[in-house]
Amino acid sequence: MEPVTLTAVVTAIATTLWTKAQEKIGENIGDATWALGGKLIGLLRQKNKSPLLTNAVEANEPQRLDYGQAVLELKAAAEADPEIA
């Protein structure tokens, strides 16, 4: 086999393996983010913190969310309760 052909085959195989590895890493990060976000919302509901954010999630309907206020509520909840932080 010529060196150019061998290099092309090795590059193709390496690219395929690298792509699959990156996809799996992305899936794992997405799953972890989704799980931690759900846990945070659960803690906020349980402790009655950040009502603007939890009500927006519970409403399950499109509505305008004041992100600035939601961030302020979340920051205040995290400062008040180390479990949320």
C-alpha atoms as one frame of an Amber mdcrd trajectory, in Angstrom:
protein
   0.000   0.000   0.000   1.326   3.423  -0.822   2.088   5.822   2.013  -0.480
   8.346   0.789  -3.272   5.756   0.752  -2.250   4.388   4.142  -2.246   7.902
   5.596  -5.715   8.579   4.167  -7.118   5.332   5.617  -5.592   5.956   9.043
  -6.892   9.537   9.022 -10.407   8.376   8.109 -10.449   5.772  10.889  -9.058
   8.213  13.450 -11.600  10.847  12.454 -14.476   8.398  12.867 -13.281   7.255
  16.287 -12.665  10.840  17.424 -16.134  11.924  16.284 -17.826   9.076  18.149
 -15.847   9.863  21.299 -16.840  13.528  21.094 -20.504  12.597  20.626 -20.419
  10.415  23.734 -18.711  13.125  25.772 -21.379  15.592  24.637 -24.152  13.186
  25.615 -22.640  12.677  29.074 -22.270  16.415  29.653 -25.841  17.012  28.496
 -27.218  14.287  30.759 -25.298  15.589  33.774 -26.415  19.159  33.117 -30.051
  18.107  32.755 -29.927  16.049  35.966 -28.266  18.795  38.005 -30.693  21.399
  36.682 -33.626  19.213  37.712 -32.090  18.703  41.140 -31.652  22.473  41.556
 -35.268  23.166  40.574 -36.390  20.447  43.014 -34.416  22.007  45.859 -35.773
  25.455  45.057 -39.357  24.114  45.078 -38.811  22.174  48.303 -37.383  25.184
  50.135 -39.795  27.689  48.529 -36.940  29.761  47.142 -36.916  31.658  43.868
 -40.685  31.582  43.179 -40.346  33.403  39.857 -38.112  30.672  38.447 -40.011
  27.682  39.847 -43.400  29.093  38.807 -42.121  29.582  35.267 -41.029  25.936
  35.136 -44.285  24.657  36.675 -46.544  26.737  34.417 -45.502  24.630  31.429
 -46.708  27.315  29.066 -44.777  29.886  27.082 -44.409  33.060  29.065 -41.949
  35.864  29.322 -39.455  35.276  32.100 -37.591  38.182  33.623 -34.157  36.576
  33.543 -32.579  39.409  35.522 -35.018  38.891  38.391 -34.656  35.096  38.183
 -30.858  35.399  38.445 -31.176  37.740  41.445 -33.561  35.311  43.181 -31.295
  32.366  42.450 -28.249  34.247  43.718 -30.070  35.233  46.922 -31.208  31.626
  47.446 -27.650  30.353  46.946 -26.268  32.871  49.430 -28.936  32.000  52.017
 -28.673  28.209  51.712 -25.349  26.406  51.179 -27.161  23.288  49.898 -28.449
  25.280  46.912 -25.092  26.915  46.265
